[in-house]
Amino acid sequence: MKNILIIGATGNVGSKVVRSLIKRKRSIKAAVRNFKKAEKLGLDDVDLVEFDYQKSETFKNAFNDVDKVLFIAPPLDSNAFNLLKPAIDFAIKKKTKHIVVLSALGVDVSDEIPLRKIELYVKSSGIPYTFVRPNSYMQNFTIGFLSQGVLENGVIRLPAGNGKTSFIDARDIAEVIATILTEKGHSNKEYNLTGPEALDHNEIASKLSDSLDKDVIYQDISEEDLRETLETQGVPEDKIEFMLSLYRPVKGGFTGTLTNDVERIIGRKPFFFDQFIRDFVERTMPSISNS
């Protein structure tokens, strides 16, 4: 049996895809840059291979004896297309049988969006593909870029207005990808993944307050306020612009769409935010969950 290569195997979604494939008893190559991080995540019982998009010398061993690959771009990278293109070219050269790309909901509105460029390039290769386009992750509030504000300061500061978003649990994204990689019928498909409800950030703050046993509030700030905050944190200008671009459609009311693609693929409804935050508390804050 040939291997399934998971690029970005220590990330939020990638690590969950690996674990799902392990449960399915599939032969996996987990491509990582940091072996220590992989071991901390419990990925030391799979075939770990060094991989770096910027080091072409790591491609050969990673893609050896592989017939399916999951490409995950680094988050908030405006240079994602140029970064991934050499590795995609290598996969094409190796005649990979199936390429799955973790993309994002709404990228198909413009061919100039970096992740859309990746989609179009893979599509033009002639290799069977699947594009997985999830909405914003629920995990952003607990382990992602918003987690420090939420868990330490009890505040969500974003230029999102009152716009609603159909947030999705990364566990559901991973199950969708694992299913695509192990079952037939998903070639040359594009899936738009959402959670089961659309919530604004005031509603998210209320749910976090109830579950975390602390006050969490949402502050609707200007783009300039967010820019200043990110600049003080040393975030590069291109990533700041990318971040700002993410919240314009939220504020404009374009991110609340709901689809049933998750349920169609994995046979159950995606997790509600209430379930997600309960599970997070039970795993990481037992003193709260037992109170």
N, C-alpha and C positions, 0 to 999 in steps of 0.2 A: 504494500500500500504506500503510495506517495504521500509526502508531507503536505500539510497546510501551513503556510508561512504567515505569521501574524507580526506585522511591523508596528511597533509602538506597543509592545506587549506589557509594558509596565504602567501604561496610562490608565485613566479612569475607565474607558471602554475596553481597551485592548486586554487588560488583565482579566476582566470578566469574560471576554470571549474565550481566552485560554482556558479558564476554569470550566466553562460550559463545554468546550470541546473535550477536555479531560473526562468529564462525566459521560460524554458520548463515546469514549474510548477511541478517539481519533489520534492519528499520528501528527504531532505538532512540532513546528519549529518556532520558538519564541525569539523574535529578533529584538535585541536590547542594546543600549549604549552603556548602561550601568548595571553590572552583574550584581553588585551589592543590593541595589534597590530591588532587583528581581528576586533575590533570596529572601529579603524582608517581606515581600508579597507572597511568599510561598510558591514561587515559580521554579524552584531549584529541582523539582522532580520532572521537569520537561527538558527537551533538547534546546538549551539556550545557545544562541549564536550571536556574535557581535554584528551589529549593523548600525551604520551611520549614513544618512542621506548624503552627507558631504564627503564621505570617504568611499570612493568607488571600489577600492580594494577589498571592502567588506562584502560586496555584492555577491561574488562568486560562491563563497561558502554558504551564504544565507539562502541563495536560490537553488543550490544543488539539491537534486532529488525532490523538487517541489512542483506540484501541478496546480495549486490554488494559492492565491495570495490576498491578504487584506492590507490595503494601504491606508494609513492614518497619518495625516499631516500634523505637524506641531500646531498647537492652538494659537489663534490670533496672529498667524503668520501671513503677512501681505505678499510674501515672496514664495508662497507655497508651490505654485506651479513650477517655477524654475528650480526649486529645491527637489521636488519629486520627479521631475522629468527624466533625469539620468537613470533612476531606479526603474521607472516605468519602461524606459527604452530597453533596459536589461531584461525585464520580465517578458517583453515582446520578443526579444532576441532568443530567449530561452523557450519560446513557444508555450508559455504558461496557458493552461486550459481555461482558467477562470480568474478574473480580476474583480475584486470587490473594493469599492472606494467608500470610506466613511466621509460623507459630504455634510451638507447642512440644508435645512429647510429654506426654500426661497432662492437658492443660488441660481436657479434657472430663469430668473427675471432679467439677468444680464450676462452676456457671454464674456464680460470683462472681469467678473468676480473670480478671484484665484481658484477657488474650489470648482467653479463651473469650467474654467479652462482645463483643469485636470480631467473632469468628466468628459469633455469634448475630445480631448486628446486620446484618452483610453478608448472611447467609442470609435474613433477613427482608425484604431489599430486593427479592428476586425476580430479581436479576441473577445470571447463571451465575457460580459461584464454585468455587474449589478451595482447600482448607486443607492446608498442608504443615506437618506436626508432627514436627520432628526431635528426637532425644535430644540430650544435651550434646555440644558440638563438641570434636573432638580438638584443634583450634587453641587452645582455652583454655590448653593447657599450653605453647604456643610463642609466641603473639602476643596472647593474651587476658589475662584478669585474673590467671591463675596463672603467667604467663610469667616475671615478675621473680623470684618465689620459686624457680622451677625453674632458669632460666638463670643467675641471679646467685648464689643462695644454696644451690641444690641441695636444696630442700625443698618439699614439698606439704603445706600445713597446712590441714586441713578437718575439719569435724565430720561425717564421712561414714561412720564406723565401718568395717566390712568389707564394706559393700554394694557390689554390682557394678552397673556401668552399661554399656549397649551404645553406647559413644561412636561418633559418626559424623563423617566428614571433611566439612568445609564444601564441598569440591569436589563430593562426591556430591550434597549438598543442591542446589547450584547447577545441576548437570546435570539433576536431577529437575525443578526449576523451569523451566529453559529448555525442556525437553521438553514440559511442561504448557502453556507459553505458545506453542508452535509446532506442536503436534500435536493432533489431535482425540481425543475420547474421555475427557476429564478434567473435564468440566463437572459441577458439583455432587457432587464427590468429596472425601473426607477421607483423606489419606494419613499414616500413622504411619511415620516413617523411623528406622531404627537401623543401626548398623554390623553386621558379621557375627559379632561375639563380645561377650560380656559380661566386663568386667574390673573388679577392685577397684583401689583406688589403690596398694596395695602392688605389684600386678602392673604398673601403669602406671609406677611409680617404677623398677622393675627394668628395664623396656624403655627408659625414658629414660636410665638409667645406661649401659646397653650401647651405645646409639646416640650419646649425647652425649660419651662418653669422660670422664665425671665421675660422682661418686657423687650420686645423687638418692634421698632418703628420703621416706617418707610419715609424717606425724605426725597421728594422730587426736586432734583437739583438741575442747574443749567449744564449744558455741554462744557462751558468754560470752567465751571466748578470741578467737574470730573477731570478735565484736562489738567488743572492745577494739582489735583490730588495725585494723579498718575505721574506727573512730572516730578513731584517730590519723592515718589517711590522709585524714581529712576527708570521708569518704563520708556522704551525708545519711542520716538515720534511716530514711526510707521505703525506700531502696535496701538498707540493712542488713537490715531485716526481710524484704525480698524475697529477698535472698541466703540468709538463714537458712532460709527456707521451701523453697528449692530442694534443700537437703541433708537435710531430714527424710525425704523418701521414699527417698533414696539409702541412708541409714542403716537405714531400715526394710525394705530389700530389694525395693523396688518399681520399680527403674529398669533392671533387667537383661533386660527382655523383648526378644525378637528378632522382627523382621518381615521379610518378603521384598518389601516395597513398592518399595524402591530397584531391585532386580533386575527386578521386573515392569515398571517404568516405563522404565528406561534400558537394559535388556537385558544387564546384567553385574552381578556381585556388587559390593557396596560395598568400599572399601579397608579392609584390616586395619590396626590401629594400627602394626604393624611397618613396613608400606609407607609409611604417612603419615610416620612419624618419619625413615625413610631419605630420603624425598624432601625433607623439611625440611632435613636436614643437608646434602644435596647442593646445595640452593639457597643456603643461608645460611652454611654452615660447611665450605667445600671442604677446609680443612686437616685436618679430622677425617675427612671421607669419603675422602680420598686417602691416609690414613695406614695 
